[in-house]
Amino acid sequence: DARYMNQGGLTSKGIDLQLDLRFDVGDGAALNTNFQATILDEYTETAFPGAIPIEYTGTTFNSSYDYRVFTTVRYQKTSWGLGLRWQHLPAIDPQNLSADNRTVHAHDQFDLFADWTFSERYQLRAGIDNLADAEPEVVGATSTNNALGSTSVNYDPFGRRYFVGLSMSF
């Protein structure tokens, strides 16, 4: 019958950056770039009031990466466009910093996409997610358990995928 009370707390400090640029490259074409970064300066938690804060910045706990980068470059003409997206996650330490736990490696993933607008009513889209078929990083490995198959939601577990879509407007 005891009531649960969460009296702990957390501190999170950091900065989110976004930069959007567009360059006219002649003949009605444009080069669009989008850069997003999250920089985590501090992530700590306390179990109860007065407890010593536990530092988790740069660890797998709550996916507390030191930083994350997401970049898109897109070439756009009047009726078609082509783009490339890059996601970078740095190496990250295990939550439990014992000597036996292994660091999770840095991860890069690329996506390629294109679109073509024909007539005034139709747009065809297609692309490849995880273009290089990057394997998800192993999370939780130790010297006695290589944790093969263990990963987290931060990494694409499905591998390379293709998509095609058609939009119609009336």
Salt bridges, closest charged atoms under 4 A:
ASP24 OD1 - ARG22 NH2 3.60
ASP27 OD2 - LYS77 NZ 3.11
GLU42 OE1 - LYS13 NZ 3.57
ASP108 OD1 - HIS88 ND1 2.66
ASP111 OD2 - ARG85 NH1 3.95
ASP115 OD2 - ARG74 NH2 2.22
ASP129 OD2 - ARG161 NH2 3.80
GLU137 OE2 - HIS107 ND1 2.91
ASP156 OD2 - ARG161 NH1 2.69
